[in-house]
Amino acid sequence: MIKRLLIANRGEIAVRVIRTCRELGIETVAVYSTADKENLHVRMADKAVCVGPPASAKSYLVRENLIMAALRSDCQAIHPGVGFLSENADFARAVKKEGLIFIGPDAEVIDLLGDKVRARETASRFGLPITPGTDGPVSDPAAAAKDAERLGYPVIIKAASGGGGKGMRIVRNAADLAENISIASREAEANFADGTVFMEKYLETTRHVELQILADGNGNVAVLGERDCSVQKRHQKLIEESPSPGVDDSMRARMSEGAVRMFRELKYRGAGTIEFLVADGNFYFMEVNARVQVEHPVSEYVTGVDIIRQQILACTEGRMEIDPAAIRLDGWAVECRINALTPGRITELQVPGGPGVRFDSFLYQGYHVPPHYDSMVAKLIVHAPSRPLALARMNRALSELRVEGIKTNRLQQLWIVNHPKFRSGEFGTSYYAEIEKEVESVR
Protein backbone atom coordinates (compact mmCIF):
# COMPACT_ATOMS: atom_id res chain seq x y z
CA MET A 1 0.00 0.00 0.00
CA ILE A 2 1.30 3.47 -0.85
CA LYS A 3 1.91 5.78 2.10
CA ARG A 4 1.25 9.25 0.67
CA LEU A 5 -0.76 10.61 -2.28
CA LEU A 6 -1.03 14.06 -3.84
CA ILE A 7 -4.44 15.25 -5.05
CA ALA A 8 -4.00 17.37 -8.18
CA ASN A 9 -7.38 19.04 -7.84
CA ARG A 10 -9.51 21.20 -5.57
CA GLY A 11 -12.83 21.48 -3.78
CA GLU A 12 -15.40 18.74 -3.44
CA ILE A 13 -13.54 15.98 -5.32
CA ALA A 14 -10.36 16.64 -3.32
CA VAL A 15 -12.34 16.35 -0.08
CA ARG A 16 -13.88 13.10 -1.37
CA VAL A 17 -10.46 11.57 -2.13
CA ILE A 18 -9.05 12.67 1.24
CA ARG A 19 -11.85 10.85 3.07
CA THR A 20 -11.22 7.54 1.32
CA CYS A 21 -7.44 7.88 1.70
CA ARG A 22 -7.89 8.39 5.43
CA GLU A 23 -9.83 5.11 5.61
CA LEU A 24 -7.06 3.38 3.65
CA GLY A 25 -4.37 4.78 5.94
CA ILE A 26 -2.88 6.90 3.15
CA GLU A 27 -1.60 10.40 3.97
CA THR A 28 -2.73 13.15 1.59
CA VAL A 29 -1.11 16.25 0.16
CA ALA A 30 -3.43 18.96 -1.14
CA VAL A 31 -2.47 21.54 -3.74
CA TYR A 32 -4.10 24.93 -3.87
CA SER A 33 -4.02 28.26 -5.64
CA THR A 34 -3.75 31.46 -3.63
CA ALA A 35 -7.53 31.88 -4.08
CA ASP A 36 -8.12 28.46 -2.47
CA LYS A 37 -5.99 28.88 0.64
CA GLU A 38 -9.06 28.55 2.89
CA ASN A 39 -10.71 25.73 0.89
CA LEU A 40 -11.87 22.74 2.94
CA HIS A 41 -9.58 20.30 1.13
CA VAL A 42 -6.58 22.35 2.26
CA ARG A 43 -7.76 22.19 5.87
CA MET A 44 -8.44 18.45 5.74
CA ALA A 45 -5.26 17.19 4.05
CA ASP A 46 -2.19 16.12 6.02
CA LYS A 47 -0.12 18.65 4.10
CA ALA A 48 -0.86 21.42 1.59
CA VAL A 49 1.28 23.04 -1.09
CA CYS A 50 0.53 26.26 -2.96
CA VAL A 51 1.00 25.81 -6.72
CA GLY A 52 0.26 29.27 -8.06
CA PRO A 53 -2.11 32.22 -8.44
CA PRO A 54 -5.92 31.97 -8.90
CA ALA A 55 -5.93 31.40 -12.66
CA SER A 56 -6.08 27.63 -13.34
CA ALA A 57 -3.66 28.01 -16.24
CA LYS A 58 -1.06 29.22 -13.75
CA SER A 59 -1.80 26.77 -10.93
CA TYR A 60 -3.94 23.63 -11.28
CA LEU A 61 -2.99 23.15 -14.94
CA VAL A 62 0.79 23.54 -14.51
CA ARG A 63 2.02 19.94 -14.72
CA GLU A 64 5.54 20.70 -13.57
CA ASN A 65 4.36 22.42 -10.36
CA LEU A 66 2.04 19.55 -9.45
CA ILE A 67 4.68 16.88 -10.02
CA MET A 68 7.33 18.88 -8.13
CA ALA A 69 4.92 19.25 -5.21
CA ALA A 70 4.42 15.48 -5.16
CA LEU A 71 8.15 14.72 -5.31
CA ARG A 72 9.07 17.24 -2.61
CA SER A 73 6.31 15.87 -0.37
CA ASP A 74 7.55 12.27 -0.76
CA CYS A 75 4.33 11.13 -2.44
CA GLN A 76 4.18 7.86 -4.33
CA ALA A 77 1.07 8.65 -6.39
CA ILE A 78 -1.02 11.47 -7.84
CA HIS A 79 -4.81 11.45 -8.01
CA PRO A 80 -6.01 13.86 -10.75
CA GLY A 81 -9.64 14.12 -9.57
CA VAL A 82 -12.08 15.37 -12.22
CA GLY A 83 -11.55 18.08 -14.80
CA PHE A 84 -8.23 19.94 -14.99
CA LEU A 85 -5.57 17.32 -15.95
CA SER A 86 -7.58 14.18 -15.16
CA GLU A 87 -7.71 13.09 -18.82
CA ASN A 88 -4.44 14.62 -19.95
CA ALA A 89 -2.23 11.89 -21.40
CA ASP A 90 0.90 14.06 -21.30
CA PHE A 91 0.38 14.62 -17.56
CA ALA A 92 -0.05 10.88 -17.02
CA ARG A 93 3.19 10.24 -18.95
CA ALA A 94 5.07 12.89 -16.98
CA VAL A 95 3.85 11.45 -13.68
CA LYS A 96 5.03 7.97 -14.66
CA LYS A 97 8.36 9.30 -15.96
CA GLU A 98 9.11 10.69 -12.49
CA GLY A 99 8.49 7.29 -10.93
CA LEU A 100 5.08 8.21 -9.53
CA ILE A 101 1.79 6.32 -9.93
CA PHE A 102 -0.98 8.03 -11.88
CA ILE A 103 -4.40 7.14 -10.45
CA GLY A 104 -5.96 6.41 -13.81
CA PRO A 105 -5.43 4.44 -16.99
CA ASP A 106 -2.18 4.39 -18.99
CA ALA A 107 -1.40 7.45 -21.08
CA GLU A 108 -1.81 5.43 -24.28
CA VAL A 109 -5.35 4.47 -23.28
CA ILE A 110 -6.18 8.09 -22.43
CA ASP A 111 -4.84 9.13 -25.84
CA LEU A 112 -6.99 6.57 -27.61
CA LEU A 113 -10.21 7.29 -25.72
CA GLY A 114 -9.70 11.06 -25.57
CA ASP A 115 -9.89 11.29 -29.36
CA LYS A 116 -13.60 10.82 -30.06
CA VAL A 117 -13.00 9.77 -33.66
CA ARG A 118 -10.64 6.97 -32.62
CA ALA A 119 -12.88 6.07 -29.67
CA ARG A 120 -15.84 5.61 -32.06
CA GLU A 121 -13.73 3.28 -34.20
CA THR A 122 -12.64 1.31 -31.12
CA ALA A 123 -16.19 1.00 -29.77
CA SER A 124 -17.44 -0.23 -33.13
CA ARG A 125 -14.69 -2.85 -33.22
CA PHE A 126 -16.00 -4.28 -29.94
CA GLY A 127 -19.55 -4.47 -31.17
CA LEU A 128 -20.96 -1.33 -29.59
CA PRO A 129 -23.39 0.49 -31.91
CA ILE A 130 -22.28 4.01 -32.78
CA THR A 131 -24.35 6.97 -33.91
CA PRO A 132 -24.33 7.27 -37.74
CA GLY A 133 -21.61 9.73 -38.67
CA THR A 134 -18.43 10.40 -40.62
CA ASP A 135 -15.66 7.82 -40.64
CA GLY A 136 -13.10 10.44 -39.70
CA PRO A 137 -12.53 14.17 -39.21
CA VAL A 138 -14.43 16.77 -41.22
CA SER A 139 -12.52 19.52 -42.96
CA ASP A 140 -13.46 19.79 -46.65
CA PRO A 141 -16.81 21.67 -46.98
CA ALA A 142 -17.84 19.86 -50.17
CA ALA A 143 -17.22 16.43 -48.67
CA ALA A 144 -18.95 17.49 -45.47
CA ALA A 145 -22.02 18.57 -47.45
CA LYS A 146 -22.24 15.13 -49.07
CA ASP A 147 -21.87 13.43 -45.67
CA ALA A 148 -24.61 15.61 -44.20
CA GLU A 149 -26.98 14.77 -47.05
CA ARG A 150 -26.23 11.07 -46.54
CA LEU A 151 -26.88 11.29 -42.80
CA GLY A 152 -29.89 13.57 -43.12
CA TYR A 153 -30.37 16.86 -41.29
CA PRO A 154 -30.12 17.81 -38.49
CA VAL A 155 -26.48 16.88 -37.92
CA ILE A 156 -24.13 17.76 -35.08
CA ILE A 157 -20.52 18.90 -35.40
CA LYS A 158 -18.34 17.77 -32.49
CA ALA A 159 -14.80 18.41 -31.33
CA ALA A 160 -12.64 15.28 -31.48
CA SER A 161 -11.02 16.34 -28.19
CA GLY A 162 -12.46 17.74 -24.98
CA GLY A 163 -16.08 17.99 -23.93
CA GLY A 164 -18.48 20.11 -21.90
CA GLY A 165 -20.32 21.29 -25.01
CA LYS A 166 -17.31 23.16 -26.41
CA GLY A 167 -16.73 22.80 -30.16
CA MET A 168 -20.26 21.45 -30.61
CA ARG A 169 -22.76 22.85 -33.15
CA ILE A 170 -26.15 21.57 -34.28
CA VAL A 171 -26.84 22.20 -37.98
CA ARG A 172 -30.36 21.95 -39.40
CA ASN A 173 -29.82 22.89 -43.05
CA ALA A 174 -27.16 22.86 -45.75
CA ALA A 175 -26.85 26.65 -45.87
CA ASP A 176 -25.44 26.77 -42.32
CA LEU A 177 -23.11 23.76 -42.53
CA ALA A 178 -19.78 25.27 -43.66
CA GLU A 179 -19.99 28.19 -41.22
CA ASN A 180 -20.77 25.96 -38.26
CA ILE A 181 -17.93 23.57 -39.09
CA SER A 182 -15.57 26.55 -39.06
CA ILE A 183 -16.99 27.91 -35.77
CA ALA A 184 -16.82 24.50 -34.07
CA SER A 185 -13.25 23.98 -35.23
CA ARG A 186 -12.12 27.38 -33.95
CA GLU A 187 -13.84 26.80 -30.62
CA ALA A 188 -12.21 23.38 -30.30
CA GLU A 189 -8.81 24.83 -31.10
CA ALA A 190 -9.26 27.58 -28.51
CA ASN A 191 -10.40 25.23 -25.75
CA PHE A 192 -8.47 22.01 -26.43
CA ALA A 193 -5.59 23.10 -28.70
CA ASP A 194 -7.04 20.73 -31.29
CA GLY A 195 -9.37 22.00 -34.02
CA THR A 196 -10.30 18.54 -35.29
CA VAL A 197 -14.07 18.04 -35.62
CA PHE A 198 -16.31 15.26 -36.91
CA MET A 199 -19.99 14.91 -37.77
CA GLU A 200 -22.83 12.74 -36.51
CA LYS A 201 -26.53 12.46 -37.17
CA TYR A 202 -28.25 14.57 -34.52
CA LEU A 203 -30.83 12.55 -32.62
CA GLU A 204 -33.55 14.93 -31.46
CA THR A 205 -35.16 12.94 -28.64
CA THR A 206 -32.60 10.99 -26.66
CA ARG A 207 -31.52 10.11 -23.17
CA HIS A 208 -27.94 10.57 -22.00
CA VAL A 209 -27.01 7.35 -20.21
CA GLU A 210 -23.59 6.28 -18.92
CA LEU A 211 -22.17 3.09 -17.46
CA GLN A 212 -19.88 3.26 -14.43
CA ILE A 213 -16.85 1.01 -14.93
CA LEU A 214 -14.12 -0.17 -12.56
CA ALA A 215 -11.22 -2.26 -13.86
CA ASP A 216 -7.92 -3.49 -12.43
CA GLY A 217 -5.88 -3.68 -15.65
CA ASN A 218 -5.62 -7.45 -15.28
CA GLY A 219 -8.84 -8.46 -16.99
CA ASN A 220 -11.30 -7.87 -14.15
CA VAL A 221 -13.95 -5.36 -15.24
CA ALA A 222 -16.96 -4.44 -13.10
CA VAL A 223 -20.03 -2.55 -14.32
CA LEU A 224 -21.76 -0.63 -11.53
CA GLY A 225 -25.00 -0.06 -13.38
CA GLU A 226 -25.96 3.01 -15.39
CA ARG A 227 -26.71 6.64 -14.62
CA ASP A 228 -29.20 8.85 -16.42
CA CYS A 229 -27.77 12.34 -17.02
CA SER A 230 -30.43 13.69 -19.36
CA VAL A 231 -31.29 16.82 -17.35
CA GLN A 232 -28.72 19.21 -18.80
CA LYS A 233 -28.45 22.94 -19.32
CA ARG A 234 -26.49 23.55 -22.53
CA HIS A 235 -24.70 20.21 -22.19
CA GLN A 236 -23.91 20.84 -18.49
CA LYS A 237 -25.45 18.17 -16.23
CA LEU A 238 -27.81 19.26 -13.47
CA ILE A 239 -29.44 16.07 -12.13
CA GLU A 240 -28.27 12.45 -12.34
CA GLU A 241 -29.95 9.26 -11.22
CA SER A 242 -29.35 5.54 -11.10
CA PRO A 243 -30.75 3.39 -12.49
CA SER A 244 -32.13 5.13 -15.60
CA PRO A 245 -35.91 5.25 -16.10
CA GLY A 246 -35.28 4.55 -19.79
CA VAL A 247 -33.09 1.43 -19.52
CA ASP A 248 -34.44 -2.06 -18.92
CA ASP A 249 -32.55 -5.20 -17.90
CA SER A 250 -32.07 -6.33 -21.50
CA MET A 251 -30.56 -3.03 -22.67
CA ARG A 252 -28.38 -2.82 -19.57
CA ALA A 253 -27.00 -6.30 -20.29
CA ARG A 254 -26.26 -5.48 -23.93
CA MET A 255 -24.54 -2.21 -23.02
CA SER A 256 -22.49 -3.94 -20.34
CA GLU A 257 -21.33 -6.82 -22.54
CA GLY A 258 -19.77 -4.50 -25.12
CA ALA A 259 -18.28 -2.23 -22.48
CA VAL A 260 -16.63 -5.11 -20.62
CA ARG A 261 -15.10 -6.46 -23.86
CA MET A 262 -13.73 -3.03 -24.70
CA PHE A 263 -12.26 -2.19 -21.28
CA ARG A 264 -10.80 -5.69 -20.86
CA GLU A 265 -9.08 -5.59 -24.25
CA LEU A 266 -7.67 -2.13 -23.55
CA LYS A 267 -6.30 -3.36 -20.17
CA TYR A 268 -8.09 -0.38 -18.66
CA ARG A 269 -7.18 0.45 -15.06
CA GLY A 270 -9.17 2.47 -12.54
CA ALA A 271 -12.54 4.19 -12.80
CA GLY A 272 -14.11 5.16 -16.10
CA THR A 273 -17.42 5.92 -17.72
CA ILE A 274 -18.77 4.91 -21.10
CA GLU A 275 -21.50 7.22 -22.37
CA PHE A 276 -24.42 6.43 -24.66
CA LEU A 277 -27.36 8.11 -26.33
CA VAL A 278 -30.56 6.11 -25.93
CA ALA A 279 -33.45 6.56 -28.37
CA ASP A 280 -36.41 4.42 -29.49
CA GLY A 281 -35.22 1.33 -27.65
CA ASN A 282 -31.71 1.55 -29.13
CA PHE A 283 -28.43 2.81 -27.69
CA TYR A 284 -25.45 4.40 -29.40
CA PHE A 285 -21.89 4.82 -28.13
CA MET A 286 -20.95 8.44 -27.56
CA GLU A 287 -17.65 8.63 -25.68
CA VAL A 288 -15.52 7.41 -22.78
CA ASN A 289 -14.47 9.51 -19.80
CA ALA A 290 -11.20 7.98 -18.62
CA ARG A 291 -11.58 9.17 -15.03
CA VAL A 292 -13.99 9.24 -12.12
CA GLN A 293 -17.12 11.33 -12.75
CA VAL A 294 -18.69 14.09 -10.66
CA GLU A 295 -21.85 11.97 -10.38
CA HIS A 296 -20.16 8.80 -9.10
CA PRO A 297 -21.99 8.94 -5.71
CA VAL A 298 -25.30 7.76 -7.21
CA SER A 299 -23.55 4.58 -8.39
CA GLU A 300 -21.95 4.18 -4.97
CA TYR A 301 -25.38 4.39 -3.34
CA VAL A 302 -27.07 1.76 -5.53
CA THR A 303 -24.14 -0.71 -5.43
CA GLY A 304 -22.58 -0.09 -2.02
CA VAL A 305 -19.13 0.23 -3.65
CA ASP A 306 -16.65 2.97 -2.70
CA ILE A 307 -15.54 3.86 -6.23
CA ILE A 308 -12.60 6.03 -5.15
CA ARG A 309 -11.28 3.26 -2.89
CA GLN A 310 -11.42 0.66 -5.67
CA GLN A 311 -9.90 3.14 -8.15
CA ILE A 312 -6.91 3.72 -5.89
CA LEU A 313 -6.41 0.00 -5.20
CA ALA A 314 -6.67 -0.88 -8.90
CA CYS A 315 -4.08 1.71 -9.89
CA THR A 316 -1.62 1.19 -7.03
CA GLU A 317 -1.93 -2.56 -6.40
CA GLY A 318 -3.53 -3.96 -9.55
CA ARG A 319 -6.46 -5.38 -7.60
CA MET A 320 -9.99 -4.57 -6.46
CA GLU A 321 -11.93 -5.78 -3.45
CA ILE A 322 -15.11 -6.41 -5.43
CA ASP A 323 -16.36 -9.37 -7.46
CA PRO A 324 -17.64 -8.09 -10.83
CA ALA A 325 -20.14 -10.94 -11.00
CA ALA A 326 -21.61 -10.04 -7.61
CA ILE A 327 -22.56 -6.41 -8.40
CA ARG A 328 -26.28 -5.81 -7.89
CA LEU A 329 -28.37 -2.62 -8.06
CA ASP A 330 -30.30 -1.84 -4.89
CA GLY A 331 -32.90 0.91 -4.83
CA TRP A 332 -32.73 4.31 -6.52
CA ALA A 333 -30.32 7.23 -6.12
CA VAL A 334 -30.64 10.83 -7.31
CA GLU A 335 -28.06 13.63 -7.32
CA CYS A 336 -28.70 17.37 -7.65
CA ARG A 337 -25.75 19.62 -8.39
CA ILE A 338 -25.80 22.78 -6.28
CA ASN A 339 -24.23 25.61 -8.28
CA ALA A 340 -23.16 29.02 -7.05
CA LEU A 341 -24.75 31.77 -9.14
CA THR A 342 -22.62 34.41 -7.40
CA PRO A 343 -19.34 34.38 -5.45
CA GLY A 344 -19.32 35.48 -1.81
CA ARG A 345 -18.95 34.49 1.82
CA ILE A 346 -21.08 31.70 3.31
CA THR A 347 -22.93 33.30 6.21
CA GLU A 348 -25.06 30.26 7.03
CA LEU A 349 -24.89 26.61 6.01
CA GLN A 350 -27.60 24.15 7.03
CA VAL A 351 -26.84 20.67 5.69
CA PRO A 352 -29.75 18.22 5.25
CA GLY A 353 -29.53 14.83 6.93
CA GLY A 354 -31.57 11.81 7.86
CA PRO A 355 -31.76 8.35 6.24
CA GLY A 356 -30.31 8.03 2.76
CA VAL A 357 -29.02 11.62 2.45
CA ARG A 358 -25.46 12.57 1.49
CA PHE A 359 -23.97 16.03 1.01
CA ASP A 360 -20.61 16.22 -0.80
CA SER A 361 -19.16 19.73 -0.66
CA PHE A 362 -16.25 21.95 0.30
CA LEU A 363 -18.44 24.64 1.84
CA TYR A 364 -18.40 25.70 5.47
CA GLN A 365 -19.73 28.72 7.35
CA GLY A 366 -17.37 31.65 6.83
CA TYR A 367 -15.82 30.27 3.64
CA HIS A 368 -15.56 32.70 0.71
CA VAL A 369 -16.57 31.15 -2.63
CA PRO A 370 -14.11 32.54 -5.21
CA PRO A 371 -15.18 33.57 -8.71
CA HIS A 372 -12.38 31.77 -10.55
CA TYR A 373 -13.58 28.17 -10.90
CA ASP A 374 -16.44 25.87 -11.81
CA SER A 375 -19.76 26.99 -10.31
CA MET A 376 -20.58 23.66 -8.64
CA VAL A 377 -20.12 23.99 -4.89
CA ALA A 378 -21.98 20.90 -3.63
CA LYS A 379 -23.75 17.69 -4.58
CA LEU A 380 -26.88 16.59 -2.76
CA ILE A 381 -27.45 12.84 -3.15
CA VAL A 382 -30.29 10.71 -1.84
CA HIS A 383 -31.04 6.97 -1.86
CA ALA A 384 -34.34 5.13 -1.32
CA PRO A 385 -35.96 1.80 -2.25
CA SER A 386 -37.75 3.25 -5.32
CA ARG A 387 -37.73 6.28 -7.62
CA PRO A 388 -40.88 7.87 -6.13
CA LEU A 389 -39.44 7.52 -2.63
CA ALA A 390 -36.06 8.87 -3.79
CA LEU A 391 -37.70 11.94 -5.33
CA ALA A 392 -39.75 12.52 -2.17
CA ARG A 393 -36.50 12.32 -0.18
CA MET A 394 -34.75 14.73 -2.56
CA ASN A 395 -37.65 17.15 -2.25
CA ARG A 396 -37.29 17.00 1.53
CA ALA A 397 -33.49 17.35 1.44
CA LEU A 398 -33.53 20.33 -0.93
CA SER A 399 -36.13 21.97 1.28
CA GLU A 400 -33.86 21.53 4.32
CA LEU A 401 -30.72 22.83 2.61
CA ARG A 402 -29.75 26.42 3.40
CA VAL A 403 -26.77 28.15 1.81
CA GLU A 404 -26.82 31.84 2.77
CA GLY A 405 -24.44 34.57 1.61
CA ILE A 406 -24.42 33.52 -2.04
CA LYS A 407 -27.10 32.78 -4.60
CA THR A 408 -27.46 29.15 -5.67
CA ASN A 409 -29.70 27.09 -7.94
CA ARG A 410 -31.32 25.25 -5.01
CA LEU A 411 -34.83 26.55 -5.69
CA GLN A 412 -34.48 25.80 -9.40
CA GLN A 413 -33.48 22.21 -8.62
CA LEU A 414 -36.42 21.92 -6.24
CA TRP A 415 -38.73 23.13 -9.03
CA ILE A 416 -37.35 20.58 -11.52
CA VAL A 417 -37.58 17.68 -9.07
CA ASN A 418 -41.27 18.43 -8.56
CA HIS A 419 -42.11 19.01 -12.24
CA PRO A 420 -44.68 16.45 -13.50
CA LYS A 421 -42.60 15.49 -16.54
CA PHE A 422 -39.50 14.81 -14.48
CA ARG A 423 -41.59 12.85 -11.98
CA SER A 424 -42.99 10.73 -14.84
CA GLY A 425 -39.48 9.67 -15.90
CA GLU A 426 -40.41 10.27 -19.54
CA PHE A 427 -37.93 12.93 -20.62
CA GLY A 428 -34.73 13.30 -22.62
CA THR A 429 -31.87 15.73 -23.20
CA SER A 430 -34.25 18.33 -24.68
CA TYR A 431 -36.22 18.47 -21.42
CA TYR A 432 -34.44 21.42 -19.82
CA ALA A 433 -34.71 23.55 -22.97
CA GLU A 434 -38.46 22.92 -22.91
CA ILE A 435 -38.83 24.26 -19.36
CA GLU A 436 -35.91 26.71 -19.25
CA LYS A 437 -37.95 29.91 -19.16
CA GLU A 438 -40.01 28.61 -16.25
CA VAL A 439 -36.94 27.38 -14.36
CA GLU A 440 -34.96 30.57 -14.89
CA SER A 441 -37.82 32.62 -13.44
CA VAL A 442 -37.46 30.75 -10.13
CA ARG A 443 -35.27 32.70 -7.73
C-alpha positions, 0 to 999 in steps of 0.5 A: 500500500502506498503511504502518501498521495497528492491530489491534483485538484480542488474542492469537493472531489479533493475532499472526497479523495481525502476521506477515502485515503484516510480510511485506507491509511494513506496520507494526503497532500493537497495543492491549492491556488492562492484563491483556495488557501481557505478551501476545505480540502486544504484544511483536511489534508495532512499537508498542503502546497501552494501551486500558483495564483488563482488562474487555473492556467497558472496553478492547477494546470501547470504539470511541472508544479504539481509533479514537483509538489508530489516529489518534494512531499515524498508522495508515491502517487497522484490522483487527478480528480475530475476536470483539470488534468484528469484526462491529460495523457501528457500529464499521465506520462510525466507522472510515470516518468518521475516514478510516480503512480498516476491514479488512472489508466495508462497514457496510451489508453487516455490518448486513444479514448480522448480522441472521439473519432478513434474512440468511435472506431474502437467501440465499433470494433467491440460491437458497440453500436455508434451513432451514424456519422463520418468515418473520420474528421471533417474539414473539406466543406464539399465532402462534409455537405455530401456526408450531411446529405447522406446522414440527413439533417439535423447533424451535429458537429463535435470536437474530437477532443475535450467535452463540456459542449465546447466545439459542438454545433447543431446544424439543421440545413445545408446553408449553415453547414460550412460556417458551423464547421468553421466555428466548431473547429475554432472553438475546439482549437481555442479550448483544447488546442485541437481544431479537429471536428467530426460529424454525426446524425443529430438525434432529437429525442434521446436520453444521455445514459452512462455506465460506471466502470471499474477495472484493475488492468488485469482483466477484471472489469466491473459494471456498476449499473448506469446513470441517467444524465439527461437533465442538462443545461447547454450540455452541463449536467444538473441532475443524475440518477441511477438506475435510468428510467429509460433502460431495462434489464435487456438493454443494460446487459447489452450495453455492459457486454460490449463495455466489458469487452472493450475495457478488458481488451484495452487493459483499462485500469481504474474508474471510467465511464462509457456514455451512450445516447438512448433513443427508441429502444436503441443505444449508441456509443458516444464517448468514454471519460477515462476518469472518475465522474462528478456523479459517481456517488449515485452509483456508490449508493445503488451498489454499495461500492466505494468507487474512489477506494477501488480506483486507488487499489486498482491503480496502485496494487492492480487489484480490487476488493469487489467481485464483478459478478456479484454487483447488484443494483439496490434501490434508486439514487438521485443527485442534484448539483448545487451551483453558485450563481454568485461568489461570496462568503457563506454566512449560514450553512444548514446541511440536510440529513436523515436516512439516505441523504449525502452532502458532498461539498467543500463549503463551510460557514465563513468560507468565501466562494471565489469567482475563478472556478467551476460553479458547482459547490456541492452535490446533494445525493439521496437513496431510497428503495424506489424512484418515487421515494427517492424523489420525495427524499430529494424534495425534503433534502432540498427543502432543508438545505440552506446556503446563505451569503451567495445565490445558488440554484437550489430553488431551481433544482427543487422546481425541476424535481417536482415538475410532472414530466420529471416525476414521470421519468419520460424525458430526454436531453431536450427536457431542460430547454423545454422548461428553461424559461419557467426554471430561470424565473425561479429565484 
